[in-house]
Amino acid sequence: MFLFGGIDVILKRKYLSFYFLCLLAVVGSMFVLHCGLLASCCFPKFFTSMFSEAWEKSLPGNYETCDRLVTLLLAPSTDEGKRSSEIFSWRTPSFADLILHENKNESFNSKRQRMLHVLCRRYKQGTRTMVQLPVINSSPSLASAYQSLYVIDNPDVKLGDVIRFTIEMRNSIGHPTATGGGDFFKIRAENPETQSSVAASRIVSRNNGIYDVEIKTFWEGRHDVKVFFGQSGHFVDVIKHLTSQRFSEDASFLGKFVKKECARWGRNEICSVAGEERTLCHITPDVFPSSQVLCNFTGRRGDGWFCIKPRPPFVCESLHAVYSSLRKTSLDIFQVFPPNDRGNMQRKTVPGNIASVNVKGNQFHEHFRLSACTSGLKTPKPSGFWKNGLWKSRVCNNLHYSINPTIKADCLRHRTFYFIGDSTARQWYEYFVDDVRPFYVRPFVIKDKFLAREMTLYDDVWEPRSARIEDLNVTFQYRAHGPPLQNGGKFFATRFVSDQLDEIKSLDDEGRHLTVVIAIGPHFLLYNPDLFLARIESIKTAALKLLRRNPLATVIVKGPTTFVRGYGVGECCLSDWLSFRQHKLTQHVFDGTSIVFLDAWDMTVSHSSHDLIHPVRQVVENEIDLALSFSCSEKES
């Protein structure tokens, strides 16, 4: 009361009122600014989310999309002789026969109408509730993890040998899936006490519901066998059908074109948005009518991106941002499968006759017979194993820089690192970067000399950023890959990887201190794998030219990882079988070339953590250690 009374007295004095209001405004603005800086310093993620745009939208399924997906599901089997059936081809009986029961005399149109009635009618009725179909639960060829069994016939295994066993897949009532095959597994052996684990080296289907498995042994003692059932072969077949197009029915993009008006204010130019228009965008022009006029944003090496041309006064060059909409129709269709076969968060474990094998023998020294880490090496299966919480590569004799600060400092000194790609590449950048931005007052002193200071400001997860460690004269740069990006962003920030590689010029030291790390994959999961193949072939061509300009540089392509929907993964990714497919394709393109292929699949499938699309810090740290082993191999050897 005293305060407001005092203010009232002051305001009655006309000669002081103006000055007081000015002082009040200055104090208030300083308070707001202080609170903003404090919030952004202490709660940076909350602060940026308040002012960032929502780039991604999740939409419910609809009848039109379901209708088009039914057409995909009724497509005939592919030519298995053309390419590997494990990656591209689907099997018979088809998904339609699984749902409707096979009727050889039934016409295509009749089958299509029945499929529409089963899968799509709920959208017409205004409800999205899917009634579980009893035919799916009772199918003799649909595998169930809980009714299946793995059998180890000989548990007497010596160090360096393999643990051999068979998996007998059975249906929901315990009968063998005699017509089964193509089921997706993630298998490992582990010793939690020593943080040791290794992925299966071989999984082979007999095409009758029985699988032969081998796990190579690399440590003495306890080996707990873990057989995780991913999805049934039928589920995988549906995924292959739904990702057989050059565009996705469930993913669409809107380009935001803006018209700016700018005015001079002293030496500065201040711009504002005078208008905007949004049009449909896609990775391929196939989705648009042939008469549609398009803006072509294709990269120099043919990497595609197209948007419908906006109406005047907007021009193609005014594309400001891209928004994504992910529709849940495919996820709705998967509701016809039993709950344990939908790729949800819960791991499905296949029981066995022997839970643990005790491996006997002397120390196994394969790791120490390996050469230094250089390009051109082939990747064995498995590509490595975990021991005492550290990744031991079988490709080369990798060093563990994270536990040896001296060699880590020597390796990083005077280097430039480019991390180009998706959010898993950004994880590597963030590993080195201090979360506290440089323009805030630092509340404490960072003691770890390996934490970099950021030199850039950004309000979008895909915007370019850079950081430095001055004491070591090392620079880190992150750049996003080009579209598609399932969670959208500012268009200028997302450039094709091949174009970015072309812009790295010849260096005086021939690239001795240059390391480029590329990670690309998750944002292509919903598309025909031919599109992903074309994109990584483009990257390969550009990377090989970069290495001709800078023959001492290190270029690393990090492969995809495991994931489970629900842990940071929404509608964009139906199953990590798609990630496994990309892993096989990436390894095929890059393995054994002068570009280093880093196998992140074996590293994550064998790790004891949850299958996260953004792996835990221990995995990221060991990935980086392996990459540094290639970057610094000459110095260390």
KEVEX-999214 format. One record per residue: residue in one letter; x, y, z of N, C-alpha, C in turn. Coordinates in steps of 0.001 Angstrom, whole numbers, plus 500000, padded with zeros to 6 digits. Each point is the difference from the previous one (the first is absolute). Layout:
! KEVEX-999214
AXYZXYZXYZ...
END
This chain:
! KEVEX-999214
M500844498803500000499156501197500000500879501245500000F501092499952500774500885501153500057500632500261498638L500387498930499337500647500143498691499063500672498995F498755499480499906499076500563499015499580501406500392G499897500255501332499694501356500427501089500964499599G501270499554500159501124500844499612499992500291498522I499693498979499194499944500204498553498933501015499640D498856499894500684498905500927499704500413501431500293V500731500222501105500458501343500354500956500537498936I500917499140499569500987500430499004499325500370498683L499032499138499566499338500257498731499215501305500003K499600500478501202499286501268500074500923501174499686R501292499767500118500957501032499639500321499852498515K499429500862499198500064499808498559501422500028499482Y500861500778500662501343500149499460500840498743500245L499506499058500897500751498764500235499364498769499333S498755500101499585499277498819499545500661499351498779F500445500817499031500587499431498778501282499235500319Y500866500604500840501270499361500322499798498721500800F499013500033500869499733498804500805499510498837499131L499100500307499063499497498942499122501117499423499140C500904500838499538501144499519499217500870499071500847L500259500445501261500808499173500891499319498670500267L498689500017500195499240498779500241500087499052498806A499911500556498784500076499178498795501367499358499860V501065500768500301501365499459499895500205498882501004V499583500228501252500162498968501033499206498753499638G498764500189499488499181498842499617500607499213498874S500514500703498983500602499291498867501259499263500423M500796500607500920501201499306500498499618498747500769F498911500087500763499538498830500754499571498877499055V499222500357498952499554498999499027501191499376499293L500979500837499593501182499490499311500788499070500908H500153500399501272500729499167500957499313498647500171C498664500031500128499266498733500146500159499135498751G499966500638498808500161499235498761501359499358499911L501057500787500353501358499425499955500157498887501017L499435500210501188500089498961501024499290498740499554A498818500152499400499248498830499545500736499279498886S500568500778499074500692499363498886501291499361500441C500609500538501066501240499404500514499718498719500763C499015500080500893499716498850500873499073498997499357F499102500475499132499029499100499368499997500248498484P501131499719499313500091500369498590498972499325499122K499672498738500258499033499311499157498620500610500149F499630500363501257498706500619500229499944501367499329F501109500735500116500048501356499451499820499980498485T500743499129499315499915499962498543498649499475499532S499399499073500767498715499455499569498893501043500078M500159500995500873498993501044500118499908500835498732F501134500167499329500044500934498877500196499306498661S500083498678499976500185499290498737498648499593499425E499981499833498675498771499601499323499805498491500103A498751499575499930499704498563499987500170499500498573W501103499294499738500304499577498637499256498724499626E499556499264500979499458498660499736498591499881500555K499120499365499230498623499774500426499678498526499889S499273499469500983499544498612499947498508500002499709L499602499288498937498611500005499557499393498608500125P498713499909500300499339498679500038499872499417498596G499793498692499939499804499347498711498711500464499335N499916499820498676498773500358499288499733498972498903Y498797500060499458499565498980499039500799500067498705E500283501217499514500696500134498726501382499354500055T500741500277501088501326499397500147499886498498500148C499031499526500759499809498563500205499681499304498676D499203500660499174499656499450498688501259499780499166R500874500978499970501225499877499202500942498947500584L500033499877501333500859498990500622499501498582499708V498686499825499912499450498689499644500489499581498615T500083500950499075500526499697498667501434499498500086L500804500616500861501384499541500188500033498596500585L499112499743500966500005498696500680499562498876499068L499262500323498944499550498983499053500960499830498822A501118500743500015500958499888498898500569498590499942P500245499474498797500527498631499882501411499901500544S500441498775500242501343499768500527501040500513499019T501113500472500551501071500514499165500835498864499445D500855500337499046500869499010499363501169499707500938E499944498876500700501033499688500979501350499725499340G500011499680498702501265499745499338500756501272499656K499298501136500056500631501254499601501001500476501038R499581500003501278500878500465501071499713499204501259S500780500247501028499883499248501250498591500114500575S499343498867500231498643500019500546499985500524501427E501134499861500699500067500490501382499779501502500061I500406500715498969499953501454500016498815500542499222F499737499474498800499048500633499103498690499228499830S500058498683499932498850499229499551499100499588501152W498712499832499707499084499455500995499553498602499581R499411499309500947499710498581499778498510499776499762T499660498753499788498611499555500038499912498955501116P498869499788500654498709500640499731500018501485500352S499220500772499306499988501443500175499196500381501238F500110501271500332499269500535501137498487499854499782A499558500185498759498567499862499703499511498588500286D500794499003499602499607498614500263499978499702501493L500907500648500724500061499803501452498722500502500667I499470501112499507498800500595500594498713499358499472L499934499811498688498732499632499363499838498511499767H501061499231500229500057498588499605500110499925498472E500894499173499555500269499922498567498806499416499250N499656500665498909498957499512499089500528500185498575K500484498929499409500694500084498715499098500512498889N498686499828500117499086500426498944499493501424500190E500406500642501083499499501342500285500721501025499133S499264500933499436500582501030499147500737501035500843F500836500774499334500752501056500687499050501024500605N498999500423499235499074501025500496499214499508501211S499615498720499974499272499447501138500882499973501235K501244499592499812500929499965501133500262501408500521R500113500941499088500239501385500396498834500550500819Q498783499732499585498837500495500725499928499402501400R500334498726500112499977499377501332501097500583500893M501166500288499412501083500615500768499611501401500464L499378500765499125499544501334500374499000499925501145H499108499007499944498997499853501051500662499672501339V501014499148499965500644499585501246500870501114500578L500795500647499158501030500912500496499571501459500043C499075500411499146499742501432499822498619500465500425R499100499088500319498611500423500254499895500879501232R500904499848500962499879500780501233500128501496499741Y500721500393498923500126501422499697498679500559499479K499258499198499236498696500454499500498998500118501132Q500126499143501002499055499995501108500345501045501049G501115500715499791500370501062500931500681499509501255T500435498757500026500729499501501163501266499319499523R501055500054500807501278499397499634500293498780500862T498986499428500592500199498818500834500115498759499118M501107499278500128500199498793499201499664498780500841V499084499179499535499658498759500676501027498944499588Q500608499346500975501000498976499691499366498853499219L500608499662498883499446498967499138500421498616500486P499072499115500283500375498673500503500806499189498999V499813500251498696500744499247498996501497500222500150I500413501229500429501426500284500175500545499205501174N499271499983501090500475499282501183500113498499499765S499183499471499119499963498549499826500746499523498758S500718500903499326500697499601498785501106499000500317P500074498885499254501037498994500288501405500473499663S500135501072499187501336500438499586500455501272500702L499204500499500964500362501222500707500698499641501308A501276500367500119500811499578501143499648500780501263S500174499342501136499814500608501313501264499772500816A500582501073500529501245499878500760499816499120501232Y498872500147500681499814499334501282499757498505499860Q499547499559498833499787498574499781501200499332499329S500957500808499531501155499467499280501103499613500977L501080499416499465501053499453500864501321499965499244Y501098500360500705501314499732499430500621498828500762V500777499190499284500543498764500564501507499961499774I500762499924501096501453499817499946500281498523500260D500503499306499004500262498564500135501296499720500736N501017500833499799501315499756500605500489501259500708P499836500082501330500431501193500732501491499995500334D500737498950499613501439499914500276500757500769498926V500334501264500275500609500889499014501307500559500557K501036500030499168501287500560500381500162501396499409L500856500787500654500229501371499590500492500055498556G499380500843499196500344500115498593499104499178499097D499271499021500585499039499216499230498662500742499940V498997499341499445498689500628499883498956499216500798I499042500741500536498823499397500623498986499778498892R499648498737499746499050499677498928498669499569500598F498917500491499409498679499559500448498992500240498890T498823499461500175498909500188499040498837500712500691I499258500762499215498766500641500477498844499322499276E499050499503500754498813499360499433498807500920500239M499572500673498944498897500948500123498669499257499944R499116500378500912498678499383500086498932501081500007N498776499592499651498913500979499975499378500140501383S498900500735500066499417500351501297499469498811500777I499766498860499332499522498811500720501099498943500135G501247500415499723501134499123500240500358499058498884H499367500130498833500322499135498868501123500628499170P500887499197499413501080500544499166499453500810498829T500681501113499677499597500818498853500679499415498760A499464498893499526500654499221498942500204500803498730T499120500950499715500149500800498790500691501324500296G500525500134501222500584501272500414501372500239499408G500531501188500245501301500425499522500040501505499950G501203500547500009500141501451499905499717500739501281D499913499280501139499789500675501279501243500825500357F499784501070500759501062500952500331500406499827501453F501308499752500228500524499772501350501134500975500294K500179500267501298501211500660500499500550499088501102I501183499449499773500520498935500853501384500378500504R500264499738501270501325500263500567500258499061501167A501271499927500397500404499362501245500636501079500871E499792499934501313500492501066500863500393499480501364N500862500764500649500349499786501402499830501341500708P498865500225500668499745501299500620501033500386501055E500605499014500639500959500289501077501240500711499466T500423499668498802501201500603499415499681500969498866Q498718500308499780499567500865498902500580499511498666S499885498700499781500476499393498762498815499456499218S500026500171498688498903499492499173500447499960498552V499325499151499216500327499859498589498739499578499245A499851500512498776498849499648499163500254498673499296A498918499370499576500116498744499250500789500235498716S500848499030499655500797500112498783499275499416498799R498959499188500243499321499345498880498580499626500412I499020500374499177498595499600500160499513499574498629V499681498725499848499604499463498691498662499295500133S499065500339499113498681499381499999500008498735499151R499332498960500488499787498788499202498709500106499176N499322501144500101498737500254499286498881499063500423N500095499475501208498923499148500534499688500347501452G500370501225500407499766500420501374501143499676500938I501076499405499503501170499655500812501184500844499526Y500772500524500965501147500851499703501246499441500678D501117500007499277501296499613500552500759501259500395V500527500009501241500651501195500545501386499635500519E500951500917499792501347499857500559500401501288500696I500607499860501191500539501145500741501466499702500297K500889500807499480501430499815500220500354500485501409T500921499312500671500349500321501394501324500758500061F500049501020500874501186500851500118500449500204501445W499340499377500967500435500101501385499651498702500710E500719499750501088499747498797500788498797500201500912G499391498877500387498953500039501010498606500155499431R499194500737500736498557500066499792499623500644498662H499127499315499265499402500534498770498484499779500067D499265501014500421498536499909500019499475500218498581V499273499030499488499474500087498635498673500760500027K499905501032499178498788500815499900499499499971498557V498798499469499800499374499963498681498774500909500047F500115501158499363498897500952499961499304499880498651F498696499782500056499196499862498782499527501381499584G500453500459498823499586501310499513498588499960499460Q499839499488498783498681499846499395499968498719499176S498783499523499764499833498801499184500292500310498535G500234498949499221500228500185498570498841500684499314H498767499732500435498835500653499415500035501504500266F500370500382501208500100501420500354501044500679499118V501153499343499845501067500546499157499528500134498560D499236499007499517499466500075498637499112501232499809V499149500270500989499134501178499916500846501266499939I501063500059500802500886501171499981500621500175498620K500405498892499395500584500082498655498981500538498992H498753499542500099498946500497499119499816501508500185L499885500422501263499660501393500287501146500957499685T501212499486499855501137500858499668500516499700498591S499106499575499119500408499620498648499875501147499000Q499529501184500446499832501138499100501149500984500151R500116500889499028501016501049500064499535501196500831F498831499909500574499533500980500970499174499260501028S499757500617501134499266499336501071498575500525500081E499052499082500108498601500400500186499784500643501369D500848499650500948499812500477501372500789501266500316A500913500414499127500815501180500268499807501013498889S499600501197500354499878501086499031500686501242500569F500348500907499098500760501182500400499377501239499382L500021501078500747499536501299499527501171500974499999G500216500641498855501017501037499926499389501359500295K500667500762500842499518501333500374500818501053499232F499323500683499065500623501071499225499617501337500635V500961500884500173499730501277500676500439501160499114K499294501111500156500370501275499355500415500964501103K501212500504499873500529500876501038499968501454499544E499782500892500962500140501435499786501080500509500928C500986500701499443501148500441500778500108501526499962A500517500555501062500207501445500098501318500257500715R500658501105499633501253500379500636499730500726501311W500758499668501014499933500685501297501437500293500414G500443501185499627501403500321500204500863499142499080R500943499305500583500863499106499222499411498607499846N498908499729500655499409498660500004498801499925499062E499726498777499552498824499727499180499044499120500796I498791500454500200499001499261500774498944499470499034C499764498681500056499054499361499091498840499389500780S498855499973499384498825499358500584499292499201498911V499215499007500422499270499154499062498716500721499591A499876500266498690498824500714499501498917499044499519G500325498743499841499018499028499539500644498637499847E499189498954499943500530498646499847498989499126499263E500522498943499381499158499008499342500653498637500189R499166498971500167500523498652500221499523499078498875T500934499187499493499668499051498940500587498633500341L499511498977499308500422498624500242501397499768499444C500833499259500775501364499662499588500211498500500127H500902499452499172500339498577500087501415499769499493I500500498801500303501348499620499599500083499668498515T498865499695499380499973499607498602498832500682499298P500139500350498717498886500638499292498899499012499622D500235498694500194499013498990499604498642500204500661V499994500588501190498767500119500758499092501104499452F500550500917499198499224501130499492499424499685498620P498867500604499644499494499872498623501023500529499002S500038499401498817500996500391499006499840501451499562S498793500541500128499764501385499585500369501017501075Q500354499522501190500268500904501120501351500696499811V500026501338500164501241500768499923500699499903501347L501287499604499980500727499713501234501215500906500161C500364500222501250501310500562500330500949498821500186N501099500015499281500957498896500029501206500405500837F500144499379501171501123500298500884501039498875499977T500052499254498912500921498883499868501440500482500130G500817499208500722501399500356500204500830499792498750R501258500397500088500891499923498838500229498567499533R499864499039500894500235498597499645498696499209499841G498895500705499860498743499332499704499160499620501195D500404500408501212499183499730501186498746500868499932G498823499352500048498770500690499645499228500614501149W499343501145499705498990500596500881499169500965499161F498662499850500066499111500755499134498827500555500810C499569501201499642498811500616500604499135500586498891I498694500007500230499105500687499061500349501489499998K500106500559498815500393501400499891498912500894500591P500380500928500893498985500873500618499503501053499004R498870500610500316499438501060499155500777501300500199P500045500853498979500641501314500154499332500770501143P500720500827500721501366500465499739501096499077500539F499644498829500518501001499099500565500747499299498877V501279499746500238500847499326499018500639498789500664C500551499114499182500599498773500540501109500313500996E500754501056499720501144500333500867499565500484501378S498709500256500184499528500506501295499586498883500956L500340498723499671499678498898500915500767500195501304H499278500105501090500606500321501300500123498777500901A498977499146500022500009498864500925499158498880499423V500203498809500543499237498827499590499387499371501240Y498705499753499953499276499376501100499604498581499594S499993499088500957499623498620499688498706499626500706S499230499126499339498785499432500589500095498490499879L499942499323501125500116498548500028498650499408500382R499421499233499084498674499421500212500131498580500548K499072499594500862500107498738500728499285498831499329T499688500102498723499233498943499353500724498668500021S501298499994499684500759498744500011500019499384501398L500166500848501021499987499483501370498648499395500340D498921500588499481498667499435500219499890498612499381I500543499848498790499928498709499317500710498921500808F501099500372500638500756499013500766499250499508501239Q498888500676500343499223499546501149499362498644499758V499973499536498763499427498685499740500928498885500467F501264500330500274500927498999500521499845499895501512P500373498863500578499951499865501460500885501041500671P499707500369501238500776501047500682501498499708500064N500387498711500107501439499698500135500723500058498660D499309500392498916500631500018498678499901501373499346R499830501045500798499801501321499402501215500896500112G501105499509500513501177500843500124499823501085501038N499305499678501117499812501017501023501213500059500917M499889500701501133501154500218500853500463498724500695Q499144499057500199500328498797500767500780499010499153R501196499626500457500755498961499308499334498650500226K499946499194498943499411498666500099501133498987500019T500142499295501103501114499072500177499540498582499720V500756499301499154499729498598499724500685499166501074P499266499135500722500628499174501041500861498901499385G500883499427500835500885498941499512500183498895501017N500612498906499555500224498880500919501195500245500915I500937500855499584501159500354500824500151501515499955A499908500638501158500022501462500034501410500558499916S501002499247500475501362500522500058500995498900499688V501068500375499279501075499074499643501283500469500663N500718499088500640501268500319500650501146499643499052V500624501016499415501067499798499020501325499820500728K500738498960499628501267499670500661501161500196499032G501179500262500569501195500128499179500888501129500460N501140500160499323500954501054500316499594501304499338Q500785501056500298499705501297499423500061499943498478F499058500697499379499885499987498539500571501325499486H501014499946499135500766501194499631499759500464498575E498849499696499415499740500417498628500158501503499826H499530500764500984500008501454499881501403500545499805F500992499394500627501349500538499944500744499572498738R499398499138499188500605499633498728499499500883498867L499146500944500297499414500857498970500950501128499612S499811500527498791500820501107499518499456501324500523A500749501080499723499523501334500364498758500332499171C499233500960500487498740500356499345500264500916498806T499772499488498805500138500773498771498814499684499096S499811500806498993498909499757499055500317498780499144G498956499472499372500181498863499112499844498650500660L499742499966501313499871498734500720498569499478499894K499867498705499887498687499357499961499462499816501417T498672499985500119499348499857501304499573498559500207P500567499314501011499580498613500266498669499969500742K499506498801500247498745499823500740500261499108501198P499842500460501234499633501377500343501183500947499818S499712501286499931501060500977499764500764500335501268G499545499508501150500673500252501259499179499455501152F500440500304501209499290499537501193500299500949501149W499139499962501006500191500801501211500729499166501046K501008500603500634500701499337501097500403501051501018N499548499798501242500238500958501077499498501401499630G498885500034499289499384501277499653500659500727498853L500968499372499320500696500616498880499780499171498739W499914500682498859499782499326498730501339499563499417K500143498705499770501195499427499378499666499690498545S500553500789499096499715499795498586500726498763499478R499376499294499064500645498900499295500442500412498600V499729501266499672500466500544498728501470500375500101C500350500632501127501361500494500198500252500151501496N501234500309500345500397500128501407499668501399500490N498754500187500413499556501338500394500502500365501388L500241501315500188500427500537501283498803500623500715H500134500166501308498901500546500803500433501352500561Y499779501016499185500443501347500340499252500562501198S498770499565500199499186500562501079500570499702501376I500817498958500137500580499664501305501480500350500054N500524500647498973501412500383499973500112501440499513P499938500978500911499989501421499604501227500422499204T501149499374500249501222500420499316499916499729498501I499648498775499621499930499695498571498789500667499362K498958500261500813498842500712499464500388501418499608A500773500686500849500439501356499692500887500012498765D500913499039499899500881499933498824499208499756498728C498962499189500102499188499675498827499181501203499536L499416500742500940499123501109499647500764501239499537R501236500167500436500725501255499788500095500364498516H499648501261499679500091500602498664499034499387498986R499002499250500450499096499331499063498743500823499746T499372499695498870498678500525499668499073498818499761F498871499997500689499012498925499882498715500557499401Y499495499325498969498674500288499457499092498823500342F498920500281500724498971498997500258498794500376499141I499714499203498986498965500329499027498932498908500015G498734500407500137498953498989499929498848500248500938D499474498907500561498798500049500830500360500293501452S499047499757500891500202500338501408501029499104500678T500288498809499442501055499172500592501377500574499680A500140500706498881501237500739499732500097501190500938R498848500639500268499999501117500952500363499529501402Q499666498758500343500408499441501289501507500017500159W500712499668498933501460500013500066500511501420500231Y499423500962499291500382501400500206499745500415501449E498815499663500514499630500403501350500859499320501063Y500589498864499665500883499312500939501173500903500391F500469500818499059501164500842500253499640501390500501V498723500354499976499617501395500187499403500235501382D500433501093500600499446500421501281498600500543499773D499026499567500822498607500431499838499806501493500251V500882500636500790499840501416500329500540500835498850R499149500794499388500414500772498838500916501148500413P500885500478499106501058500936500390499510501390500383F498806500420499581499582501359500303499252500103501321Y499957498911500778499413500054501335501109500020501042V499681500577501151500953499989501104500138498572500501R501215499500500028500218498609500387499883499869501522P499109499151500511499827499863501447501108499188500663F500797499317499200501077499195500567501097499849498938V501133499486500407501131499806499091500020498551499551I500035499788498691500094498650499453501441499522500149K500178498873500683501344499475500228500459499085498869D499051499386499288500351499076498929500456500793498779K501269499897499655500532500787498893499533499483498642F499266498873499980499521499459498742498589500469499671L499440500934500797498696500557499677500178501272499194A499366500048498836500174501129499092499019501123500322R500359501221499584499114501155500110499304500223498669E498670500121500028499276500258498758500226501431499538M500088500150498673500257501310499409498821500500499185T498898499262499972498856500373499175498725500020500832L499027500787499532498673500042500606499022499321499056Y498990499344500542499027499309499169498716499815500787D498877499947499280498718499737500654499268498853499328D500720499198499224499426498873499276500987498847500140V499499498810500261500906498866500239500875499701498792W499563500393498788500770499669498799500927501130499556E499974501130500668500853501105499563501476499657500205P500870500519499104501442499740500145500521500527501329R500992499322500516500626500451501242501468499606499995S500786500707500761501434499709500076500501500292501400A501103499358500360500579500160501339501502499797499905R500708500515501009501459499866500020500501499666501395I501140499295500034500798499858501215501284500760499726E500107501202500542501123500876499680501337499392500396D500050499354501165501278499452500474500566498961499050L499119499311499271500453498948499099499917500415498530N499490501220499745499837500480498627499201498993499164V498861499555500540499151499049499295498624500625499796T499430499785498823498701500569499638499030498873499676F498775500141500489498928499043499721498873500729499274Q499489499403498941498900500604499259498919498956499788Y498746500423500196498865499124499704499165500624498894R499621499154499022499109500413498922498976498890499777A498739500367499843498950499008499733500073499538498554H499486498782499749499906499560498609498754500603499352G499904499867498687498886500583499269498705499244500213P498894500567499522498692499361500185499945498654499281P499121499091500525498960500230501007500522499913501434L499399500818500860500201499907501440498615499890500623Q499727498908500684498636499720500459499498501020501009N500914500732500659499532501021500932500293501414499510G500185500156498687500010501312499372501038500974500526G499987501221499457500932501020500443500192501070498950K500881500944500290500298501081499070500733499428498789F499558500399498816500501499366498783501477500307499759F500441501220500314501392500354499745500965499153500825A499503499448501118500863499238500903500201498562499555T499190499516499067500066498595499605500483499910498561R501250499583499837500602499941498669500491498582499736F499951499596498746500381498644499643501462499739500359V500254498803500525501337499653500474501015500099498864S499640499500498826500948500015498881500398501427499636D499053500945500048500326501400499707500947500558501060Q499781499632501253500879500485501063501415499444499850L500114498729499608501321499411499806500730500665498840D499272500354498941500616500652498847500599501355500361E499479500623501058500466501338500369501244499982500879I500435498833500433501245499903500777501161499980499006K500773501070499982501035500178498987501270499215500351S500951500048499063501316499393500237500707500767501113L500572499276500947500664500600501147501512499870499861D500729500932500642501467500015499890500636498722500537D499397499428501050500571498777500584499390498742499403E499303500146498864499346498890499302498965499287500873G499460500743500973498944499449500843500491499177501170R501278500100500346500532499190501104499227500219501294H499510501192500221499312500339501243498490500192499786L499463499407498939498574500139499692499290498668500187T498906500017500756499149498820500174498555500378499700V499374499251499113498597500221499644499211498757500400V498975500193500815499136498902500447498600500235499432I499448498989499345498686500103499355499066498966500613A498796500420500349498975499082500519498681500336499318I499442499038499292498764500232499265499214498691499951G498687500078500152499205498774499955498605500104500561P499813500326501297498668499922500606498915500779499275H500339501117499375498979500817499337499610499442498630F500632498897499587499665499350498733499297498664500214L499656499668501222499472498672500293498683499707499295L499188501008499763498660499781499455499969499908498479Y501180500122499364500035500054498543500581498721499409N499784499839498692500614498907499278501512500039500211P500628498858500311501445500006500267500836500472498822D499443499968498786500740500518498846500316501485500164L499092500759500643500258501417500244501165500182500955F500030499203501059501106500072500949501307499588499327L499939498958499179501195499560499272500533501114499105A499107500669499284500434501090499127500658501116500792R499450500300501175500562501079500818501397499631500509I500192498774500486501325499653500525501009499764498871E499535499602498813500914499912498854500492501390499618S499114500988500070500391501387499751501032500461501022I499777499639501260500954500352501061501346499313499749K499967498746499588501236499265499733500813500676498903T499340500400498910500703500668498899500664501289500471A499251500807500763500550501269500497501128499763500995A499859498976500860501029499719501009501294499517499347L499892499174498965501203499525499308500714501151499306K499249500958499457500627501175499391500667500863501062L499372500106501161500615500734501109501333499360500384L500046498680500038501230499304500369501067500122498913R499588500203498755501003500254498957500593501396500166R499166500954500473500532501350500253500850500032501260N499607499178500992500687499972501300500267498547500380P501026499380499425500206498553500168500308499564501434L500386500919500872500303499625501386498812500238500938A498869500463499469498813500223500833499366498666500379T499153500037501015499241498824500430498515500282499812V499342499171499216498548500113499794499357498736500556I499069500168500929499359498887500696498492500069499780V499408498896499618498541499896499908499523499095501129K499236500576500923499468499229501129498684499353499582G499922498696500160498796499282499623498850500215500977P498797499541499640498824500152500864500100499145501265T499160500329500979499953499290501269498637499328500186T499905499194501048498714499430500372499120501075500640F498704499762500044499090500862500744498698499248500217V499211500472500940498657499475500225499050501179500069R498871499926499297499023501086500046499563500245501428G499945501276500350499590500377501344501124500629500783Y501253499619499697501150500629500641500573501056499058G499377501165499969500462501073499140499635499817498545V499177499006499684499625499728498615498480499940499925G499439500793499118498547500020499867499539499327498730E499167500724499229499395499414498815500970499830498836C501202500613500108500898499988498844500556498615499718C500031499117500985500788498773499835499181498793500434L499664499131499061499101498883500281500683498887500773S501271499756499721500738498918500646501471500186499714D500873499561500939501424500132499699500491498910499058W499090499140499482500400499177498867500374500908498825L499307501132499860500336500953498951501405500556500210S500374500218501253501358500449500301501013498907499672F499633498752500286500862498867499642500199499943498482R498929500241499244500116500019498545500969501087499555Q499887501182500591500922501083499653501436499666500398H500160499321501123501341499569500429500639499116498937K499238499036499482500534499093498984500357500763498721L499156500936499591500253500771498791501211500911500171T500105500664501157501120500909500248501321499243500019Q500000498850500660501225499196500037500392499543498597H499007499606499197500281499544498642500638501110499165V499566501241500168500494501108499185501390500454500445F500264500045501307501217500641500494501069499038500510D499634498808500402500966499111500646501138499643499042G501244500091500495501165499630499206500495501084499068T499359501174499988500444501116499163500917500907500823S500461501085499383500827500974500725499163500852500942I498681499795499989499100500625500975499762498981501117V500182500412501237499868499081501134498525499751500296F499611498735500075498648499642500442500062499630501470L499249500733500843499966499734501431498702499271500326D500122498754500423498843499135500245499382500325501358A498959500842499983499304500341501244498910498995500325W499597499167499023498949499016500254500473498950500999D501140499369499735500510498995500933500293500612501366M500454501249500011500342500658501254498758500194500865T498853500307499374498790500253500783499183498726500232V499981499067499042499209498788500196500615499135501102S501307500144500236500657499203501034500041500714501349H499668501290500035500083500765501253498779499712500865S500189500076501306498940499620500940498955501087500208S500216501205499465499040501087500195498767499780499127H498973500811500243498813499960499145500391500359498568D499227499521499053500251500303498587499539501419499711L500877500964500250499668501409499821500506500490498653I499180500794499297500458500547498732501131501000500224H500042500604501199501149500789500438500698499194501105P501057499270499654500599499073500973500487500699501264V500164499199501055500466500521501281501434500504499861R500447500775500991501314500650499918501134498987499859Q499899498863500680501075499012499904500198499530498564V498903499799499281500096499591498599500594501121499160V499505501235500165500505501132499223501490500191500255E500405499902501245501403500177500352500890498970499314N499559498753499950500791498958499349499954500109498480E498881500494499457499957500298498564501059501044499655I500064501050500808500966501071499747501428499496500179D500242499173501007501334499420500181500429499214498765L499080499227499432500321499227498806500283500932498822A499211501060499863500236500960498922501357500687500159L500357500364501233501295500631500236501142499033499706S499760498715500188501034499009499684500342500029498510F499007500267499155500269500133498565500630501357499689S499538501065500682500523501338499720501467500133500381C500393499351501069501340500205500561500883498772499875S499630499065499148500735498730499937501450500206499611E500259500942499083501374500198499535500880500508501131K499478500977500767500787500550501103500254498957501061E498946499229500366500142499030501075500866498817499580S499924499605498708500795498854499577501472500357499873
END
